[in-house]
Structure formats: C-alpha cells, structure tokens
Amino acid sequence: MIPPRRMFDVFGERDMVLRKVEELVECEVIVRGNEITLRGTETAVERAESVFNGLVGLAEDGHNPTPETAERLYKMGDGGGGREVLGDVILTHRGRRVAPKTRNQKAYTDAIRKEQVVFGIGPAGTGKTYLAVALAVDALSRGETTRIILTRPAVEAGESLGFLPGDMMAKVDPYFRPLYDALYEMIDSTKFQGHLDRGIIEIAPLAFMRGRTLNDAFIILDEAQNTTPQQMKMFLTRLGFGSKMVITGDITQIDLPKGSESGLHDAQRTLTDVEGVAFVRLKRDDIVRSDLVMRIVDAYDQAQDEV
C-alpha cells in the first residue's frame, strides 16, 4: 500500500514512473486506488516490491522519482539499498540534483568524503569526473575548502599544440572542455567567472603543478591514464595541508606513446596499501549515459580480448 499523499510522487506525472515499472518487472502490476497487487513468480514479485518500496522511500525523503529512478532501483535489485544510493544528493542547482546512481558510484562518493586521496578508475560515462567536480563544488560552498584546482595532462592526440592558435592557455583550453561543462551545470556562469578571476577555481595543465604545494584545496586530476609515473609522483607530492585529491582515469584509453607506462597503472601497483589512499573501480554497469555507450564499451573490450 502506498501512502495516499505519495501517490503522485511514486507514480509520476501521467503515471510515467508506474508505466516504467510495469515495463521493467516480470510480473503483473494491478493498481486499485493506493493499493498495488503483484502477481507472478516469488522472485519477480519480490523484485517488483523492492522497486516500489524504494520509490516510496525516496518520495518520503523529499525526492521526486523519475522513470530513470525506477530503472536504477530495478537494476540494483534492492529498494532499500537503492534508496540509500539514489537519496545521497551531493548538491542541487537550478532544480537539478546531483547524486550517485549506482552502488559503485555511492562507494566512490563515500571514499572521496572519507579519504584524502582517491583514485576513481573506470570506463567513460561512469561519472568519475562529474561526481568529483560535484563534491568539490559542494565542499567549496560549505567552506570545507577554499579553492578548487582542476588539472589534466595535455597529451597531444594527432595535432601539435605548437600549431594551435593562441597562447598556452588557449591551446590547452579544448582539453578542459569536459571539466568546464561539469562546472557550468553546477555553478551560475557569472559566479563561475568570478571564481576563475579570483583564483578560487583554477584550471591548468598538469605541467603547471610542478614546484607548487597545494594547501586547503580540492584538487582533481582528470584523464590520469595519460600521465607518466614521474608526472603522477610529481602531482601526488603537491598535496598540502587541508587538501584532498581525486584522480580519475580509464586505463583502457591510454594515449601515451607506445611502450610508455601509464602513471595511473603504476599508481595502482605502488599505492594500493598506502593508508589514506583509496581506489574505487567503476565498471560498465556504472555507465549512466545511453545504453549505446555500454554496448560500445563492450564491443571494444571484446575486440581487445581477441587481439
């Protein structure tokens, strides 16, 4: 039975959430008023019940479930656990809530909150960078950090930086578009520009980190698979007092010259047992983009296995 005051929240506008649940579950869903009857195998009924319990719980917590919410709950197979994952809202901007959508993403956000250095490793579309940026923006808004520093290696991919127009920052600007895109979704453009002008948010190539000590900062190194072991060591040893580092990367997308070792791969081997350093590995099931992205990742993985 669904509390009458939560009927609209659980079923969604024009019953879109209910329709999605009916599409997903492998049992019959009969709705009479605020009562739901499920008919089918015991396993199917239990799974459908967990989805509805998760939807009700999220609605009770003040969230507005969507068809995507129902699908996430169904894939997790546990309405209670799904409620904990999807209900962990990092921040809200312009009515849009940023929250983990899978158990591994929840583990990743929890690790970032707890540890000083966190490596998020996984394929494209798993939210590695997006969630890290959201946590950085939230920390800044709460006064838990005084600045955000975003960096990445400017690995040349088919076109020399020397032949691109503009000064050095103009040359590397295209490399940072994904970071800018994430920030624009979480901070008003005027405020964002003000933060850039005052150095509260700094976006710079990894080479610019050399010789610095970064205190009271939330630092994100993106595309870390394209660092060398020497660059990775240089970056990690910039860590100062009151700072947090998040390193993201995908070891299947290394653009370094053939025969060069990735600093991310080396860090996995070297730092696994270091206290204060956490590694969270995201998988294809954590991809939150189009289902087509999952199929593309699978196709490349299969091709790699056949080489």
Secondary structure, 3 states (H helix, E strand, C coil): CCCHHHHHHHHCHHHHHHHHHHHHCCCEEEEECCEEEEECCHHHHHHHHHHHHHHHHHHHCCCCCCHHHHHHHHHHCCHHHHHHHHCCCCEEECCEEECCCCHHHHHHHHHHHHCCEEEEECCCCCCHHHHHHHHHHHHHHCCCCCEEEEEECCCCCCCCHHHCCCCHHHHHHHHHHHHHHHHHCCCCHHHHHHHHHHCCEEEEEHHHHCCCCECCEEEEECCHHHCCHHHHHHHHCCECCCCEEEEEECCCCCCCCCCCCCHHHHHHHHHCCCCCEEEEECCHHHCCCCHHHHHHHHHHHHHHHHC
